């Protein structure tokens, strides 16, 4: 599997409050970004994998909704996570 428990803990430790805090918007956005990057690489090799393409679109939508929530809640946290993950907008 491409994402094991250790990698998840590292992502949440880096972007959340600690490795066990999986509920923060920043941690979830970072996890979604990791998964989106993985699925994008998969789709470059397997162009006709439409189920994965659908999953990718759903993940992008979830990440977008979390980013929209973060804009409304705290613009400084939004700008920090965008800069840290290298997302544009």
C-alpha atoms as one frame of an Amber mdcrd trajectory, in Angstrom:
protein
   0.000   0.000   0.000   1.266   3.450  -0.872   0.243   5.102   2.397   0.921
   3.321   5.659   0.337   4.436   9.231   3.838   5.872   9.685   3.518   8.131
   6.654   0.117   9.357   7.836   1.525  10.161  11.273   4.397  12.074   9.672
   1.977  14.107   7.545  -0.216  14.937  10.542   2.808  15.704  12.737   4.167
  18.113  10.138   0.924  19.879   9.239  -1.301  19.293  12.280  -0.802  19.972
  15.949   0.664  16.508  16.593   0.710  13.060  14.989  -2.550  11.983  16.668
  -4.508  15.115  15.743  -6.163  14.005  12.509  -9.048  16.453  12.637  -7.363
  19.723  11.762  -8.143  21.136   8.358  -4.445  21.591   7.589  -3.683  17.941
   8.309  -6.568  16.715   6.185  -5.619  19.037   3.312  -2.036  17.759   3.452
  -3.244  14.142   3.435  -5.577  14.804   0.499  -2.718  16.506  -1.368  -0.495
  13.465  -0.829  -3.217  11.153  -2.122  -3.993  13.439  -5.089  -0.336  13.460
  -6.111  -0.205   9.671  -5.914  -3.357   9.222  -8.000  -2.111  11.747 -10.560
   1.068   9.735 -11.065  -0.999   6.556 -11.401  -3.233   8.139 -14.046  -0.225
   9.270 -16.074   0.648   5.596 -16.541  -2.925   4.242 -16.751  -4.915   6.709
 -18.819  -8.065   4.593 -19.107  -8.505   3.917 -15.385 -11.785   5.789 -15.052
 -12.547   4.627 -11.508  -9.317   6.173 -10.261 -10.063   9.296 -12.260 -13.425
   9.607 -10.510 -11.765   9.112  -7.116  -9.257  11.820  -7.984 -12.015  14.279
  -8.888 -13.823  13.546  -5.613 -10.624  14.071  -3.605  -9.942  17.381  -5.335
 -13.479  18.477  -4.450 -13.039  17.506  -0.810  -9.753  19.383  -0.614 -11.337
  22.415  -2.279 -14.193  22.450   0.226 -11.732  22.255   3.134  -9.722  25.109
   1.642 -12.904  27.157   1.262 -13.738  26.458   4.908 -10.273  27.569   5.937
 -10.601  30.817   3.961 -13.796  31.672   5.849 -12.431  30.577   9.223  -8.869
  31.932   9.231  -7.205  33.454   6.170  -3.721  33.321   7.706  -3.909  29.550
   8.220  -5.144  29.232   4.636  -2.231  31.227   3.241   0.244  29.245   5.327
  -1.001  25.823   4.161  -1.153  26.971   0.507   2.422  28.170   0.681   3.638
  25.098   2.559   2.073  22.581   0.172   2.809  24.576  -2.964  -0.821  24.816
  -4.033  -1.801  27.710  -6.208  -4.782  29.983  -6.086
